[in-house]
Amino acid sequence: MRRPLFLISAITGFGVAGLFPSTARAGLSVGADMNVGVVTSGGGPLGDVGSGLGGRIGYRANLGPFAITPEVGGSYLRLNAIETPMRGVVGGRLALRGMVQPSIFAHYGLAIVQADVRGPTYDLGAAVDLSAAIVRVGVHAGYVAVQSTSDRGTYSVYTPLEWVELGLHAGLGF
C-alpha cells in the first residue's frame, strides 16, 4: 500500500510543479545529451547507426518571449568502426520561453574523426524542452557534418562525413 501512495504523491508533485511556467532568469545554462546518429555520407557504410554523448555550457539571456543562449560544447559519437567523431563547437540556440520551449540551434567547430583525421564541423537542428523551475528535459533532432578540408595532407578529411542525429537531453539553468 505504501508504494502506490508514494508513486501517486510523486506524480502529483511533478504535475503541480509543471503547471507553473518557468521562472528561469538569465544565467548559466548547463546541458547533457544522449544521441543516436545515422550516417548519410562518409567513408564508411551509409545507414550505419551509432550512439554517443555530448555536453554544453552557456549563458541564457531572456529577451521578451525568447531566450538566447550562446554556448560551447563537445560530443563523441561512435558511428561505425572507422568513424568516431569527437567534436568541439561554439554556437547558440534560440528558444521560446514558457513551460514548453521549442528551440532552434546551430554550432560550428572542429572535429577529430579518426586518430589524427580532423576537419571543420557544424550542426543545425531543433529541439523541444519541458521546463519546470531550473530543470529542462527534452528531445532534439539535427543535421551534423564534418566538412572536407582543402588541405590534402595526411591528417585531413577527404570525404565529408554527414549524419542525422536524434537524441534526448537534460539541462539546468541557474
N, C-alpha and C positions, 0 to 999 in steps of 0.2 A: 504494500500500500504506500510506503514511503517513496518508492521510486517514481510512480506515476505523478504523485503530488509534486515532487521536485521538478520533474520534466515539465509539467504544466506551469509551474511557477517560473521556470527559466524561459519558456516560450512566451509567456505573458509579459515578462520583464523586457525581453528583447522587442516584442511587439509594441509595447508602450514607448520604449526609447526610440523606436523607429518612427513614431508619429510626429516627433518633434523635428523640425528642419535643422540641418547642420548649422551650427553657430561658429564654425571654424573661422578664425580671423587670419589675417596674413601671418605667415610664419613658416618655419621649417617643415618640409614635407619629405617623408621617407617611405619608400615602397619596395616591395619584392615581387617577383614574377615567377611563375612556373609556365613553361612554354612547350608547345609541340610545333615542329616545323615540317613542311612538306616541300621538297626540292622541286623547283620549276625549271632551273637551268644550272649547269655547272659541269665540273669534270667527272663527277660520279653519276650513278644511275638516276634518271629522272623519276620522281614519285617516291623516292626514299623518304621515310618518316623518321624524325629524330626528336629528342627532347632535351630540355635544358633549364637553366635558372638565370635570373637576372636581378639586378637591383638598381636603385636610383635615389638620388638625394637632390633636393632643390628648395626653392623659396617660393611659396604660393602667395600671390598677391590678389586680393579681391578688387575687381573693377565693376561696380554695379552688379548686374546679374551674372557676370562672368568671373572666372578665376583664371589667371595665367600663371604658369609655373615654369620658369627657366630651370633646367636640371642637367646634371651629369650622371652618367650611369655606365654599367657594364653588363655583359651577359656571356654565357657559354652555352653552346648548343651542339650536341653530337648528332650530326645529320646522317653520317654513314662512316665507314671505316677510313675513308680518305679525308673527308671534310668535317672539321670540328671547329667552326669559327668562334673565336673569343673576340668580343668587340668592346671598345671603349668609345663612348659617344657623348656629345653635348647636344642640347636641343631644348624642346619645351612642349607644353601641352596647353590647350585652351579648353576650359570646361564651363558648362552652365552650373550655377550654384543651386543647392537645394538638397533634398533627400535623395533623389535620383539625379545623377550627374553624368550626362553624355559628354564625351570629350573627343578631341582630335589631337594627334601628336605627330612630331617629326624630330628626327635626330640625325646627326652626321658625325663621323669619326673615323677611326682606324680599326681594321680587323686583322687578326692573325688566323689564317685558315688552316695551315699545316705548320710544322715545326718552325720554319722560317719564311713562309709564304704569306705576304701581307698586302693589303690594299685598302683604299678608301671604302667606307661603308655608309649606308643611310637606311632609314626606315620611315615609313608613313603608315598611319593607322588610326583606328578609332576604338573607343572604349566606353563602357557604361559602368558606373560605380553606384553602389548604395552607400550612403554616408549617414552615420549616427555619431554625433559629437566629434571626437577626434579620429575615429576609425572609418576607413573606407575599404570596401571589398568590391571586386568586380571582375568583368571579363573584357578581353581585348582581342582584336584581330588586326593584322598588319601585313605589309609587304616589306621584305628586307632584302637588301642587295649588297654584295661586295663587288665593287667595280673593278674592271681590268685596269692595269696601270700602263702608262706609256713607256715606262722603263721595262725593258725586256731582260733584265738581269736575272740572276739565279733566284732571288728572293721575291719576285713579283708575281702577281696574279695574271695569268694569261686568259683564262676563260671566266667571264663574270659568273658569280655564284648568286643565285636568287632563290628565295623561298617565301612561302606564305606561312605566317605564324599565327597560331591561336593560343590563348592562354588565360590563366586565372591570375589575379593579383590582389595584394592587400597592402594597405599603407596607413600611416599615421600622420596627422597634421598637428603641429604644436603652435 
